[in-house]
Amino acid sequence: MLNFRSGFRIGARRGSTPKVYRSYIFIIFTTLSACMVGPDFARPELSPAAKFTRNDPEATVSSNVQGGASQSFSSSRDVPGDWWELFRSEPLNIYVRVAVANSPTLAQSEASLVQAQETANAAGGALYPTIIGSTSFTRQKFALEGGAASQVIADISPIFSVYSASLSLSYTLDIWGGIRRNIESQVANVQYAQFQVEAAHLALVSNLLNAVIMEASIKGQIRATKEIINVQEQQLFILRTQFRLGGVDESQVLQQLATLEQTKATLPPLEQSLVVQKNLIIALGGFYPTEKVVQEFELSDLSLPRELPLSLPSELVIQRPDIRSAEAQLWAASANIGVALANQLPNITIMADVGTESEEFSRMFSSGTGVWSITTSLSQTIFDGGTLNSERKAAIAAFHAAAANYREVVVSAFSDVANAISAVQKDALTLKASLSAERSALRSLTLTQQQYTLGAIDLTTLLLAVQTYQQAKINLVQAQAVRFSDTVALFFALGGGWWNRPLSAPNRIQGP
């Protein structure tokens, strides 16, 4: 929890405080409880039109294939803090923990949070008086000759010493709340930094899961392509045998060879994409490409979550890290209006000095050596060329800009959730259709190969069947991966469940 100095305390036994100081303490405490100029921040109300869908989303269709499980939505379930564990892959869970602990991006965000906290602590110090202690020693010689005082001091040594010790106190009364508004602004900045940490954590885990899913998808596409290449190589072997026997002409052999080489040409880009994804997974963990820190993943290593939590619209604005960050910026802008208004009003400063002076060090704290002074000053800017007024107007404009940004982020967040819900539903239909297309294409290819062997069809028909199956197979692998990616996107859109994670760091605060 954030601890910043937010009050003024004086510890003293009853009756031990001099009357003159007691009067100033009363003024200080009265000032600290005074009103604060500027608006008091409140989270903007959510529009009644803020909904994800017009009707409650229905469960998805199911398909008898990896990633084809039916998924349902439940508003009674909350997003778990470790939501990635719903994919039931212990190696993935382990690497997520490693990546979170080792990520330089997350470390940067956490360092910025500490910076914001210490800045808020520093701002809180303005509520306390500044006390400076000082000591001095002066050695001085004065002239004995000339002047009216020469006869009086004729018998006094011209060289003397002065020892002094003092405490100086200065305190600006926060009559208008400008100091407290500045502290409020700094606390809002702390909240912004906190939710930047949460946003970085959510982005890290989501990107890591998507990279793992993409890696598995590309590997599936490579396998599918190699299967097609194997089929085409077998067909080429048959054609060459028939050509040697005079059953077909050379043009059919060359046509099959060209088709085979075209299919082989699709492998290097896929293999390059696989390298990119592997390096991305390693980099997200904060490691170098040459470090072997994580195993390779297959789609079969992951399970599709069956029951998906769906937050209420009113909960989304307090769950999404980007919304909370925008809210914190709006809060800070609101507080800065109060700071600008307070700067236009009079300031009262109290200055006090108490100490002792003596010609001998041994008598510094003896009776009669004490000195003190108290000064109260009032200052008011009379003319500054319109600087303070323009700063106030600029603060108001910054607040309106932050309010517009907040609305934009909220609208975008609702759009993200709506898109994720639709994608989960529609891509389930796509997977079912892709599975049907792949199975139909496989049966068609098998039948076409038999017919071609019997001479019932020409080579062009066979090549078309092979290409159809190849594309259907790749489409199926991609559709399987998309089901997992859609689920990740939904958890991301809902905020990632950070509010249900254990407080692993002492930096979490609550909003206003």
C-alpha positions in Angstrom: 0.0 0.0 0.0 1.1 3.5 -0.7 2.1 5.4 2.4 2.5 9.2 2.0 2.5 11.9 4.6 -1.0 13.3 4.7 -1.2 15.1 8.0 0.7 17.2 10.5 1.5 15.7 13.9 3.1 17.3 17.0 4.1 15.1 19.9 4.4 16.9 23.2 3.4 16.5 26.8 0.4 18.5 28.0 1.4 21.9 29.2 4.9 21.7 27.7 4.1 23.7 24.6 4.7 27.5 24.9 1.6 29.6 24.4 2.9 31.4 21.3 3.5 28.0 19.6 0.1 26.6 20.6 -1.6 29.5 18.7 0.3 28.6 15.5 -0.4 24.9 15.9 -4.1 25.8 16.1 -3.8 27.8 12.9 -2.0 25.0 11.1 -4.6 22.4 12.0 -7.4 24.7 11.1 -5.7 25.3 7.7 -5.3 21.6 7.1 -9.0 21.0 7.6 -10.0 23.9 5.4 -11.7 23.6 2.0 -9.9 22.8 -1.2 -10.5 24.8 -4.3 -11.1 22.9 -7.5 -13.4 20.0 -8.4 -13.7 16.8 -6.3 -13.1 13.9 -8.6 -15.6 11.2 -9.2 -15.5 8.3 -11.7 -17.7 9.2 -14.7 -21.0 7.5 -14.9 -21.4 4.7 -17.4 -24.0 5.3 -20.1 -27.1 3.1 -20.0 -26.3 2.1 -23.6 -23.0 0.5 -22.5 -23.6 -3.2 -23.3 -21.6 -5.9 -25.0 -24.4 -7.4 -27.1 -28.1 -6.8 -27.6 -28.9 -10.3 -26.2 -27.1 -12.7 -24.0 -24.5 -14.6 -26.0 -25.3 -18.3 -26.7 -23.0 -21.2 -26.3 -20.8 -22.1 -29.3 -21.2 -25.1 -31.5 -18.9 -28.0 -31.0 -16.7 -30.0 -33.4 -15.1 -33.4 -33.0 -11.5 -32.1 -33.3 -8.8 -30.5 -31.1 -10.0 -27.0 -30.1 -13.6 -27.8 -31.1 -15.2 -28.0 -27.7 -18.4 -26.1 -27.1 -17.9 -22.9 -25.0 -20.5 -21.2 -22.8 -20.6 -17.7 -21.3 -21.3 -17.2 -17.6 -21.8 -13.8 -16.0 -21.7 -15.5 -12.5 -18.1 -16.5 -13.0 -15.2 -14.1 -12.4 -12.0 -14.0 -14.4 -9.4 -15.9 -12.4 -6.2 -14.2 -11.6 -4.1 -16.9 -13.2 -6.5 -17.3 -16.2 -3.9 -18.8 -18.5 -4.0 -21.9 -16.3 -7.4 -22.7 -17.7 -5.6 -23.9 -20.8 -4.3 -26.8 -18.7 -0.7 -26.8 -19.8 1.8 -27.1 -16.9 4.8 -26.3 -19.1 3.0 -23.2 -20.3 2.2 -22.2 -16.7 5.8 -22.6 -15.7 7.0 -20.4 -18.6 4.5 -17.7 -17.9 5.8 -17.5 -14.3 9.4 -17.3 -15.7 8.4 -14.6 -18.2 6.7 -12.5 -15.6 9.7 -12.7 -13.3 12.2 -12.1 -16.1 10.5 -9.6 -18.4 12.4 -6.3 -18.8 9.2 -4.6 -20.0 7.4 -5.5 -16.7 10.5 -4.5 -14.7 10.4 -1.1 -16.4 6.8 -0.6 -15.5 7.4 -1.6 -11.9 10.3 0.8 -11.6 8.1 3.6 -13.0 5.6 2.7 -10.3 8.2 3.0 -7.6 9.2 6.4 -9.1 5.6 7.6 -9.0 5.2 6.4 -5.4 8.3 8.2 -4.2 7.2 11.4 -6.1 3.9 11.2 -4.2 5.8 10.7 -0.9 7.9 13.8 -1.7 4.8 15.8 -2.5 3.3 14.8 0.8 6.2 16.3 2.6 4.8 19.8 1.7 2.2 19.3 4.4 4.9 19.4 7.1 7.0 22.4 8.1 10.6 22.5 6.9 13.0 22.7 9.8 16.7 23.4 9.2 19.3 23.2 11.9 22.5 25.2 11.7 25.5 26.0 13.8 28.2 28.7 13.3 31.5 30.0 14.7 32.7 33.5 14.0 36.1 34.9 14.8 36.3 38.7 14.3 38.6 41.7 15.0 37.6 45.3 15.2 39.6 48.5 15.0 40.7 50.3 18.3 41.9 53.5 16.7 39.5 56.3 15.5 35.8 56.7 16.1 33.8 57.7 19.1 33.9 54.2 20.6 37.6 54.0 20.8 37.9 55.3 24.4 35.1 53.0 25.6 36.7 49.8 24.2 40.3 50.8 24.9 40.6 48.1 27.5 38.7 45.4 25.6 40.5 42.9 23.3 39.9 43.7 19.6 39.5 40.0 18.8 36.3 38.1 19.9 34.4 34.9 19.1 30.7 34.2 18.6 29.2 30.7 18.9 25.7 30.1 17.7 23.2 27.3 17.1 19.7 27.7 15.7 16.6 25.9 14.3 14.8 27.6 11.4 11.2 26.7 10.6 9.2 27.6 7.6 5.7 26.5 6.8 3.2 27.5 4.1 -0.4 27.3 5.2 -2.4 25.2 2.8 -5.4 27.6 3.0 -6.8 26.8 -0.4 -5.8 23.2 -0.6 -3.3 23.7 -3.4 -0.7 21.4 -1.7 -3.3 18.7 -1.0 -4.5 18.9 -4.6 -1.0 18.4 -5.8 -0.7 15.4 -3.5 -4.0 14.1 -4.9 -2.6 14.5 -8.4 0.6 12.6 -7.5 -1.5 9.8 -5.9 -3.5 9.6 -9.2 -0.2 9.3 -11.0 0.7 6.4 -8.7 -2.6 4.7 -9.7 -1.8 5.3 -13.3 1.6 3.7 -12.9 0.0 0.8 -11.0 -2.4 0.0 -13.8 0.4 0.4 -16.4 2.0 -2.4 -14.5 -1.2 -4.5 -14.8 -1.5 -3.6 -18.4 2.1 -4.7 -19.1 1.5 -7.9 -17.2 -1.7 -8.6 -19.2 -0.1 -7.8 -22.5 2.9 -10.0 -21.7 0.9 -13.0 -20.8 -1.6 -12.6 -23.7 1.2 -12.1 -26.2 3.0 -15.1 -24.9 -0.1 -17.3 -25.2 -0.8 -16.0 -28.7 2.8 -16.7 -29.7 2.6 -20.3 -28.3 -0.7 -20.8 -30.2 0.8 -19.4 -33.4 3.8 -21.6 -33.0 1.6 -24.7 -32.7 -0.5 -23.5 -35.6 2.5 -23.0 -37.9 3.9 -26.4 -37.0 0.5 -27.9 -37.9 0.5 -26.1 -41.2 4.0 -27.4 -41.9 3.0 -31.0 -41.2 -0.1 -30.6 -43.4 2.1 -29.2 -46.2 4.6 -32.0 -45.9 1.7 -34.5 -46.1 0.6 -32.9 -49.4 4.1 -33.0 -50.6 4.3 -36.7 -49.8 1.1 -37.3 -51.8 2.3 -35.3 -54.7 5.7 -37.1 -54.7 3.9 -40.4 -54.8 1.8 -39.2 -57.7 4.8 -37.9 -59.5 6.5 -41.3 -59.1 3.4 -43.0 -60.6 3.4 -40.6 -63.6 7.1 -41.1 -64.3 6.5 -44.8 -64.3 3.6 -44.5 -66.7 5.6 -42.1 -68.9 8.4 -44.7 -69.2 5.8 -47.3 -70.1 4.2 -44.9 -72.6 1.0 -44.5 -70.7 1.2 -40.7 -70.4 3.0 -38.0 -72.2 5.8 -35.9 -70.7 3.6 -32.8 -70.3 1.6 -34.5 -67.6 4.9 -35.4 -65.7 6.1 -31.8 -66.0 2.8 -30.4 -64.8 2.9 -32.7 -61.7 6.5 -31.7 -61.1 5.6 -28.0 -61.3 2.7 -28.5 -58.8 5.1 -30.3 -56.4 7.7 -27.6 -56.5 5.1 -24.9 -55.9 3.9 -26.8 -52.8 7.5 -27.1 -51.7 8.0 -23.4 -52.1 5.4 -22.7 -49.4 7.5 -24.5 -46.8 10.4 -22.0 -46.3 8.1 -19.1 -45.5 6.3 -21.3 -43.0 9.6 -22.5 -41.5 10.7 -18.8 -41.2 7.5 -17.9 -39.5 8.1 -20.7 -37.1 11.6 -19.4 -36.3 10.1 -15.9 -35.7 7.5 -17.3 -33.3 10.1 -19.3 -31.4 12.3 -16.3 -31.0 9.3 -14.2 -29.9 8.4 -16.7 -27.2 12.0 -16.7 -26.0 12.2 -12.8 -26.1 8.9 -12.4 -24.2 10.6 -14.4 -21.4 13.5 -11.9 -21.4 16.0 -14.3 -22.9 18.3 -14.3 -26.0 17.6 -16.5 -29.1 20.4 -18.9 -28.3 19.1 -19.7 -24.9 17.0 -22.9 -24.7 14.5 -22.0 -21.9 11.2 -23.3 -23.1 9.9 -26.5 -24.8 8.0 -26.4 -28.1 4.3 -26.5 -27.9 1.6 -28.3 -29.9 -2.1 -27.5 -30.0 -2.7 -30.9 -28.4 -0.8 -29.6 -25.4 -3.6 -27.1 -24.7 -7.2 -27.5 -23.7 -9.9 -25.1 -24.7 -11.7 -23.6 -21.6 -15.3 -24.8 -21.7 -16.9 -22.1 -19.5 -16.0 -18.5 -20.2 -16.5 -15.8 -17.5 -18.3 -12.7 -18.8 -18.1 -9.6 -16.6 -21.1 -7.2 -16.2 -20.8 -4.0 -18.2 -20.6 -2.0 -15.0 -17.7 -4.1 -13.8 -15.6 -3.7 -17.0 -14.7 0.0 -16.2 -13.1 -1.1 -12.9 -11.4 -4.2 -14.3 -9.7 -3.1 -17.6 -6.2 -1.7 -16.8 -6.4 0.7 -19.7 -9.7 2.2 -18.5 -8.3 2.5 -15.0 -5.2 4.2 -16.4 -7.3 6.6 -18.3 -9.4 7.2 -15.2 -6.2 8.0 -13.2 -5.1 10.5 -15.8 -8.6 12.1 -15.6 -8.2 12.2 -11.8 -4.8 13.8 -12.0 -6.1 16.4 -14.4 -9.0 17.2 -12.1 -6.7 17.7 -9.2 -4.4 20.0 -11.3 -7.3 22.4 -11.8 -7.3 22.9 -8.0 -3.6 23.4 -8.0 -3.9 26.1 -10.7 -6.8 27.8 -8.8 -4.9 27.8 -5.5 -1.8 29.4 -7.2 -4.0 32.5 -8.0 -4.9 33.0 -4.4 -3.0 34.5 -1.5 -0.4 32.4 0.4 0.5 32.7 4.1 3.9 31.5 5.2 5.1 31.2 8.8 8.8 31.4 9.5 10.3 30.9 13.0 13.9 30.9 14.3 15.0 29.8 17.8 18.6 29.4 18.9 21.4 30.5 21.1 24.4 32.8 20.8 27.5 33.1 23.1 31.0 34.3 23.0 32.1 31.1 24.7 31.2 27.6 23.5 30.8 26.4 27.1 28.1 29.0 27.7 26.1 28.4 24.5 23.1 26.9 26.3 23.3 28.9 29.4 20.5 31.2 30.7 20.2 34.4 28.8 21.8 33.2 25.6 18.6 32.3 23.8 17.2 34.2 20.8 14.0 33.7 18.8 11.9 35.3 16.1 8.6 34.6 14.4 7.5 36.1 11.1 4.2 35.7 9.3 4.0 36.8 5.7 1.2 37.0 3.2 1.9 37.1 -0.6 -0.3 37.6 -3.6 0.6 37.8 -7.2 -0.6 41.1 -8.5 0.6 41.0 -12.1 2.3 38.2 -14.0 1.2 39.0 -17.6 -1.7 36.5 -17.3 0.6 33.5 -16.6 -1.5 32.1 -13.7 -4.8 32.6 -15.5 -3.5 30.9 -18.6 -2.2 28.0 -16.5 -5.7 27.6 -15.0 -7.3 27.6 -18.4 -4.7 25.1 -19.6 -5.5 22.8 -16.6 -9.2 22.9 -17.5 -8.4 22.1 -21.1 -6.2 19.2 -20.0 -9.1 17.9 -18.0 -11.5 18.0 -21.0 -8.9 16.2 -23.1 -8.5 13.5 -20.4 -12.3 13.2 -20.2 -12.5 12.7 -23.9 -9.7 10.1 -23.8 -11.4 8.3 -21.0 -14.6 8.0 -23.1 -12.7 6.8 -26.1 -10.9 4.1 -24.0 -14.2 2.9 -22.5 -16.0 2.7 -25.9 -13.0 0.9 -27.4 -13.0 -1.6 -24.4 -16.7 -2.4 -24.9 -16.0 -2.9 -28.6 -13.1 -5.3 -27.8 -15.4 -7.4 -25.6 -18.2 -7.4 -28.2 -15.7 -8.4 -30.9 -14.2 -11.2 -28.7 -17.7 -12.6 -27.9 -18.6 -12.6 -31.5 -15.3 -14.2 -32.6 -15.7 -17.0 -30.1 -19.1 -17.8 -31.5 -18.4 -17.3 -35.2 -15.0 -19.0 -35.3 -16.6 -22.0 -33.7 -18.8 -22.2 -36.8 -15.8 -21.6 -39.0 -14.0 -24.5 -37.3 -17.0 -26.8 -37.8 -17.2 -25.9 -41.5 -13.5 -26.2 -41.9 -13.6 -29.7 -40.4 -16.4 -30.7 -42.7 -14.5 -29.3 -45.7 -11.3 -31.1 -44.8 -13.0 -34.4 -44.4 -14.9 -34.0 -47.6 -11.8 -33.0 -49.4 -9.9 -36.0 -48.1 -12.7 -38.4 -49.3 -12.7 -36.6 -52.6 -9.0 -36.9 -53.0 -9.0 -40.6 -52.1 -11.8 -41.3 -54.6 -10.1 -39.1 -57.3 -6.8 -41.0 -56.9 -8.6 -44.3 -57.3 -10.4 -43.0 -60.4 -7.1 -41.7 -61.9 -5.4 -45.0 -61.3 -8.2 -46.7 -63.3 -8.0 -44.0 -66.0 -11.4 -42.6 -65.4 -10.3 -39.0 -65.0 -7.5 -36.9 -66.3 -4.5 -35.4 -64.4 -6.0 -31.9 -64.1 -8.9 -33.2 -62.0 -6.5 -35.1 -59.7 -4.3 -32.0 -59.2 -7.4 -29.9 -58.4 -8.4 -32.5 -55.8 -4.9 -32.4 -54.2 -4.9 -28.6 -54.1 -8.4 -28.5 -52.6 -7.4 -31.0 -49.8 -4.2 -29.1 -49.2 -6.0 -25.8 -48.6 -8.7 -27.5 -46.6 -6.1 -29.1 -44.3 -4.3 -25.8 -43.7 -7.6 -24.0 -43.2 -8.5 -26.6 -40.5 -5.3 -26.1 -38.6 -5.7 -22.3 -38.7 -9.3 -22.6 -37.5 -8.2 -24.7 -34.6 -5.6 -22.2 -33.5 -8.1 -19.3 -33.9 -10.4 -20.9 -31.3 -7.6 -20.7 -28.7 -6.6 -17.2 -29.8 -10.2 -16.0 -29.5 -10.4 -17.3 -25.9 -7.1 -15.4 -25.1 -8.6 -12.3 -26.7 -11.7 -12.5 -24.5 -9.7 -12.8 -21.3 -7.6 -9.9 -22.5 -10.7 -7.8 -23.3 -12.1 -8.5 -19.8 -9.0 -7.2 -18.1 -7.2 -10.4 -17.3 -8.4 -11.0 -13.7 -5.6 -8.9 -12.0 -8.0 -8.2 -9.1 -8.0 -11.9 -8.2 -4.3 -12.3 -8.1 -2.4 -12.5 -4.8 -0.8 -9.2 -3.9 2.7 -10.3 -4.8 4.1 -6.8 -4.7 3.4 -4.2 -2.0 2.5 -1.6 -4.6 -1.2 -2.1 -5.1 -3.6 0.7 -4.2 -7.3 1.2 -4.5 -9.0 3.9 -6.6 -11.0 6.9 -5.4 
